[in-house]
Amino acid sequence: MPEYLLNYETYIVSNLLGFQALKIFKVSVIDYLILFRQAFLQHTGNFRIFTSDTQ
């Protein structure tokens, strides 16, 4: 995987979950990917709910 992609994903997850994402990434890449997917889906889902409630 290109380093810039890895840095980009780490940046996104860090924004969603804070610095804990860096510790989690060191534990397991699989756990990282699962956590990234869950966090991304939860974040986008909350965003949709938030935007639909404000309109």
Contacts in CASP RR format, 6 or more apart in sequence:
PFRMAT RR
TARGET T0000
AUTHOR 0000-0000-0000
METHOD contacts of the structure
MODEL  1
MPEYLLNYETYIVSNLLGFQALKIFKVSVIDYLILFRQAFLQHTGNFRIF
TSDTQ
9 36 0 8 1.000
10 21 0 8 1.000
10 22 0 8 1.000
10 25 0 8 1.000
12 36 0 8 1.000
12 40 0 8 1.000
13 21 0 8 1.000
13 25 0 8 1.000
13 32 0 8 1.000
13 35 0 8 1.000
13 36 0 8 1.000
13 39 0 8 1.000
14 21 0 8 1.000
14 22 0 8 1.000
16 39 0 8 1.000
16 40 0 8 1.000
16 43 0 8 1.000
17 24 0 8 1.000
17 35 0 8 1.000
17 39 0 8 1.000
21 32 0 8 1.000
21 35 0 8 1.000
24 31 0 8 1.000
24 32 0 8 1.000
24 35 0 8 1.000
25 32 0 8 1.000
END
